[in-house]
Amino acid sequence: MKVESEIILIGGPTGTGKSEVACCVAERIGGEIVSADAMSVYRGMDVGTAKPRSCMKRIRHHLVDIVDPGEVFDAKRFEELALKAIESIRERGRVPLVVGGSYLYIQALLYGIEETPPPNWKLRSRLYLTAQRRGRDHLYRILKRVDPDYAEKVHPNDLRRIVRALEVFVESGKPFSRFHRWSKPRFSFTGFYLRRSWEKLTLRIEERVHRMIAEGLLEEVRELMQRGFEGFLTSPQAIGYKELVPCVKGEISLKEAVDEIVRRTKEYARRQIRWFRRQGWIEVDLDRMSLREACDFICSRVQRGTSTR
């Protein structure tokens, strides 16, 4: 199938069904998948990230299982590796499908991130100590004052990104958002936003979390803790893992942990929905389409050369 756009983007909130749809589309158009999921890059974190193992046996995936938990992996590194993967896919005459819900990564891929100052570990430690003494809200208020644009994109509890943004501001004298270029995308692309009603999405999220527990998520967390990755598992971005750490330690019940995973996953889904709605991509309503119908719809739009940008 001839595809006019340089890349195809398939995004949406967690639990929508992106992997299933993307796998079908990739098979139909001769594509390979570049994962835009911030947690799927980590080896050993399989159940909690819902890696599509069945699809991965049929369709080549990139940027999955490439680093150990705890290794530094951010939007800049994603940008660099994703660009290399896309170039390789296109050189082999295949179609790159960028699939995922990590919108900061997708943003970095489309518009780029300038090189930021290297880590200042002493400053970073002081900022974390300040958060410990005065609370995350204190640092978030500072971020809103010095870089309101980036503060809008970051959750107030995402201490890792808040600290990094403040660190860059102190080191460079420029807001972190200035290091992002938003004017024109580097690729011609067709973007598809997979959506469901909030009622159905929340039900799917609840079912998905319970399914992950049944498939061994608690045991996966226990094993990762034994391997020394507890510090990473308790970081803000590790939803589905950090809530189970106190359960493994016997500090809370499994039900309490599961309820917290569901709550935080829904919060994250709301942020994803807000971002994807603003992009103006082609909407695919999975409440009204079967997986096959969604696949047919996307392939028809791709074949017609419909470009989002």
C-alpha positions as CSV (number, residue, x, y, z in Angstrom):
1,M,0.0,0.0,0.0
2,K,1.4,3.4,-1.0
3,V,1.6,5.8,2.0
4,E,2.2,9.5,1.3
5,S,3.0,10.7,4.8
6,E,6.5,10.1,6.1
7,I,5.2,8.7,9.4
8,I,1.9,7.5,10.8
9,L,1.0,8.4,14.4
10,I,-1.5,6.4,16.5
11,G,-2.1,7.9,19.9
12,G,-4.6,8.0,22.7
13,P,-5.1,7.5,26.4
14,T,-4.0,4.4,28.3
15,G,-6.3,1.4,27.9
16,T,-7.9,2.6,24.7
17,G,-6.7,-0.3,22.5
18,K,-3.8,1.4,20.6
19,S,-1.6,-1.7,20.4
20,E,-4.3,-3.9,18.9
21,V,-5.3,-1.3,16.2
22,A,-1.7,-0.4,15.4
23,C,-0.8,-4.1,14.9
24,C,-3.6,-4.6,12.5
25,V,-2.6,-1.4,10.5
26,A,1.1,-2.3,10.5
27,E,0.2,-5.7,8.9
28,R,-1.9,-4.1,6.3
29,I,0.4,-1.3,5.2
30,G,3.8,-3.0,5.6
31,G,4.7,-1.1,8.7
32,E,7.0,-1.3,11.8
33,I,6.1,0.1,15.1
34,V,8.1,2.7,17.0
35,S,6.8,2.6,20.6
36,A,6.2,6.0,22.2
37,D,5.6,4.6,25.6
38,A,7.8,6.0,28.3
39,M,7.8,2.8,30.4
40,S,8.0,0.1,27.7
41,V,11.6,1.0,27.1
42,Y,12.5,-0.8,30.4
43,R,13.5,-4.4,30.4
44,G,11.7,-6.6,33.0
45,M,8.7,-4.3,33.2
46,D,6.3,-6.3,31.1
47,V,3.0,-6.9,32.9
48,G,2.6,-3.4,34.2
49,T,3.3,-1.8,30.8
50,A,1.1,-4.2,28.8
51,K,3.8,-4.9,26.2
52,P,2.0,-6.4,23.2
53,R,4.0,-9.6,23.1
54,S,1.7,-11.3,20.6
55,C,2.0,-8.4,18.2
56,M,5.7,-8.2,18.7
57,K,6.1,-11.7,17.3
58,R,4.5,-10.6,14.0
59,I,5.5,-6.9,13.7
60,R,8.9,-5.5,14.4
61,H,8.9,-3.1,17.3
62,H,11.5,-0.4,18.1
63,L,12.3,1.2,21.5
64,V,10.9,-1.6,23.6
65,D,13.1,-3.4,26.2
66,I,16.2,-1.3,25.5
67,V,17.3,-0.1,29.0
68,D,17.3,-1.4,32.5
69,P,15.0,0.3,35.1
70,G,16.8,3.2,36.7
71,E,18.8,4.1,33.6
72,V,18.3,7.7,32.5
73,F,15.8,7.8,29.7
74,D,14.1,11.1,28.8
75,A,12.4,12.8,25.9
76,K,15.7,13.9,24.4
77,R,17.0,10.3,24.3
78,F,13.7,9.1,22.9
79,E,13.9,11.7,20.2
80,E,17.4,10.6,19.1
81,L,16.6,6.9,19.1
82,A,13.2,7.3,17.5
83,L,14.8,9.4,14.6
84,K,17.3,6.6,14.0
85,A,14.6,3.9,14.0
86,I,12.4,5.9,11.6
87,E,15.3,6.4,9.2
88,S,16.1,2.7,9.3
89,I,12.5,1.7,8.7
90,R,12.1,4.0,5.7
91,E,15.4,2.9,4.2
92,R,14.1,-0.6,4.2
93,G,11.0,0.5,2.3
94,R,8.7,0.0,5.4
95,V,6.3,2.4,7.0
96,P,7.0,3.9,10.4
97,L,4.1,3.8,12.8
98,V,4.7,5.8,16.0
99,V,2.3,4.4,18.6
100,G,1.8,5.4,22.2
101,G,0.4,7.7,24.8
102,S,3.5,9.4,26.1
103,Y,2.7,12.8,24.6
104,L,5.9,14.5,25.7
105,Y,7.8,12.0,23.7
106,I,5.6,12.4,20.6
107,Q,6.0,16.2,21.0
108,A,9.8,15.8,21.1
109,L,9.8,13.6,18.0
110,L,7.7,16.0,16.0
111,Y,9.3,19.3,17.0
112,G,12.6,18.5,18.6
113,I,14.3,19.4,21.8
114,E,17.4,21.5,21.9
115,E,20.4,20.2,23.9
116,T,19.8,21.1,27.6
117,P,22.5,21.6,30.2
118,P,24.1,18.4,31.6
119,P,22.8,17.2,35.0
120,N,24.0,19.2,38.1
121,W,23.7,16.5,40.7
122,K,24.4,18.8,43.6
123,L,21.7,21.2,42.6
124,R,19.3,18.3,41.9
125,S,19.9,16.9,45.3
126,R,19.2,20.3,46.9
127,L,15.9,20.6,45.0
128,Y,14.8,17.1,46.1
129,L,15.7,18.0,49.6
130,T,13.6,21.2,49.3
131,A,10.7,19.1,48.1
132,Q,11.1,16.7,51.0
133,R,11.2,19.6,53.5
134,R,8.6,22.0,52.0
135,G,6.6,19.7,49.8
136,R,6.3,19.2,46.0
137,D,3.7,22.0,45.8
138,H,6.4,24.5,46.8
139,L,8.6,23.5,43.8
140,Y,5.6,23.4,41.5
141,R,4.7,26.9,42.4
142,I,8.2,28.1,41.6
143,L,8.0,26.3,38.2
144,K,4.7,28.0,37.5
145,R,6.3,31.3,38.2
146,V,9.5,30.8,36.1
147,D,8.1,28.6,33.3
148,P,4.3,28.6,33.2
149,D,4.2,27.0,29.7
150,Y,6.0,23.9,30.9
151,A,4.1,23.8,34.2
152,E,0.9,23.4,32.2
153,K,2.3,20.2,30.7
154,V,3.5,18.6,33.9
155,H,1.5,17.1,36.7
156,P,2.1,18.8,40.1
157,N,3.1,15.4,41.5
158,D,5.7,14.7,38.8
159,L,8.6,15.7,40.9
160,R,11.2,14.3,38.5
161,R,10.2,16.5,35.7
162,I,9.6,19.5,38.0
163,V,13.1,19.2,39.4
164,R,14.7,18.8,36.0
165,A,12.9,21.9,34.7
166,L,14.1,24.0,37.6
167,E,17.6,22.6,37.3
168,V,17.7,23.7,33.6
169,F,16.4,27.1,34.5
170,V,19.0,27.7,37.2
171,E,21.8,26.4,35.0
172,S,20.9,28.1,31.7
173,G,18.8,31.1,32.8
174,K,16.2,30.0,30.3
175,P,12.8,28.3,30.9
176,F,12.8,24.6,30.1
177,S,10.0,25.2,27.6
178,R,12.4,27.4,25.5
179,F,14.4,24.3,24.7
180,H,11.4,22.9,22.7
181,R,10.7,24.0,19.1
182,W,7.0,24.1,18.4
183,S,6.8,25.9,15.1
184,K,6.8,23.3,12.4
185,P,7.0,19.4,12.6
186,R,10.1,17.8,11.1
187,F,7.9,15.1,9.3
188,S,4.9,15.1,7.2
189,F,2.6,12.9,9.2
190,T,-0.9,11.6,9.5
191,G,-2.1,11.4,13.2
192,F,-4.9,9.3,14.5
193,Y,-6.4,9.9,18.0
194,L,-8.1,6.8,19.3
195,R,-10.8,7.6,21.7
196,R,-13.5,6.1,23.9
197,S,-16.2,7.6,26.1
198,W,-15.0,8.3,29.6
199,E,-17.4,5.8,31.0
200,K,-16.1,3.0,28.8
201,L,-12.5,4.0,29.2
202,T,-12.6,4.0,33.0
203,L,-14.2,0.6,32.9
204,R,-11.4,-0.7,30.6
205,I,-8.8,0.8,32.9
206,E,-10.3,-1.0,35.9
207,E,-10.5,-4.3,34.1
208,R,-7.0,-3.9,32.8
209,V,-5.5,-3.3,36.2
210,H,-7.2,-6.3,37.7
211,R,-6.0,-8.4,34.7
212,M,-2.5,-7.2,35.3
213,I,-2.7,-8.4,38.9
214,A,-4.0,-11.8,37.8
215,E,-1.1,-12.0,35.3
216,G,1.5,-11.5,38.0
217,L,2.2,-7.8,38.3
218,L,2.7,-8.1,42.1
219,E,5.3,-10.8,41.5
220,E,7.0,-8.6,38.8
221,V,7.3,-5.8,41.3
222,R,8.7,-8.1,44.0
223,E,11.3,-9.4,41.6
224,L,12.3,-5.9,40.4
225,M,12.7,-4.8,44.1
226,Q,14.9,-7.8,44.8
227,R,17.1,-6.7,41.8
228,G,17.6,-3.3,43.5
229,F,15.2,-1.2,41.4
230,E,12.9,0.0,44.3
231,G,14.1,3.6,43.9
232,F,13.0,3.7,40.3
233,L,9.7,1.9,40.9
234,T,8.7,4.6,43.4
235,S,9.3,7.4,40.9
236,P,6.2,9.4,39.8
237,Q,6.2,8.1,36.3
238,A,6.0,4.4,37.3
239,I,2.3,4.2,37.7
240,G,1.2,0.6,38.3
241,Y,4.5,-0.2,40.0
242,K,5.1,2.4,42.7
243,E,1.6,1.7,44.3
244,L,2.6,-2.0,44.8
245,V,5.9,-1.3,46.5
246,P,4.3,-0.7,50.0
247,C,2.0,-3.7,49.3
248,V,5.1,-5.9,48.9
249,K,6.5,-4.5,52.1
250,G,3.2,-5.3,53.9
251,E,2.4,-1.7,54.6
252,I,-0.9,-1.6,52.7
253,S,-3.3,-4.2,51.4
254,L,-3.4,-5.4,47.8
255,K,-6.9,-3.9,47.5
256,E,-5.6,-0.5,48.6
257,A,-2.8,-0.7,46.1
258,V,-5.1,-1.7,43.3
259,D,-7.5,1.1,44.1
260,E,-4.6,3.6,44.0
261,I,-3.3,2.3,40.6
262,V,-6.8,2.7,39.2
263,R,-7.1,6.2,40.5
264,R,-3.7,7.4,39.3
265,T,-4.2,5.7,35.9
266,K,-7.4,7.6,35.4
267,E,-5.7,10.8,36.3
268,Y,-3.0,10.2,33.7
269,A,-5.6,9.2,31.1
270,R,-7.3,12.6,31.6
271,R,-4.0,14.4,30.9
272,Q,-3.5,12.3,27.8
273,I,-7.0,13.0,26.5
274,R,-6.5,16.8,27.0
275,W,-3.2,16.7,25.0
276,F,-4.5,14.5,22.1
277,R,-7.7,16.5,21.7
278,R,-5.7,19.7,21.2
279,Q,-3.6,18.2,18.3
280,G,-6.4,18.2,15.7
281,W,-5.6,14.6,14.6
282,I,-8.2,12.4,12.9
283,E,-10.4,10.9,15.6
284,V,-11.2,7.2,15.6
285,D,-14.1,6.4,17.9
286,L,-13.6,2.9,19.2
287,D,-17.0,2.9,20.9
288,R,-18.6,2.9,17.4
289,M,-16.0,0.9,15.5
290,S,-14.8,-2.7,15.9
291,L,-11.0,-3.2,15.8
292,R,-11.3,-4.3,12.2
293,E,-13.4,-1.3,11.2
294,A,-10.9,1.0,12.9
295,C,-8.1,-0.6,11.0
296,D,-10.0,-0.3,7.7
297,F,-10.7,3.4,8.4
298,I,-7.1,4.2,9.2
299,C,-5.8,2.3,6.2
300,S,-8.2,4.1,3.9
301,R,-7.2,7.5,5.2
302,V,-3.5,6.6,4.9
303,Q,-3.9,5.3,1.4
304,R,-5.7,8.5,0.3
305,G,-2.7,10.5,1.5
306,T,-4.7,12.4,4.1
307,S,-2.1,14.4,6.1
308,T,-2.6,16.0,9.5
309,R,0.4,18.3,8.9
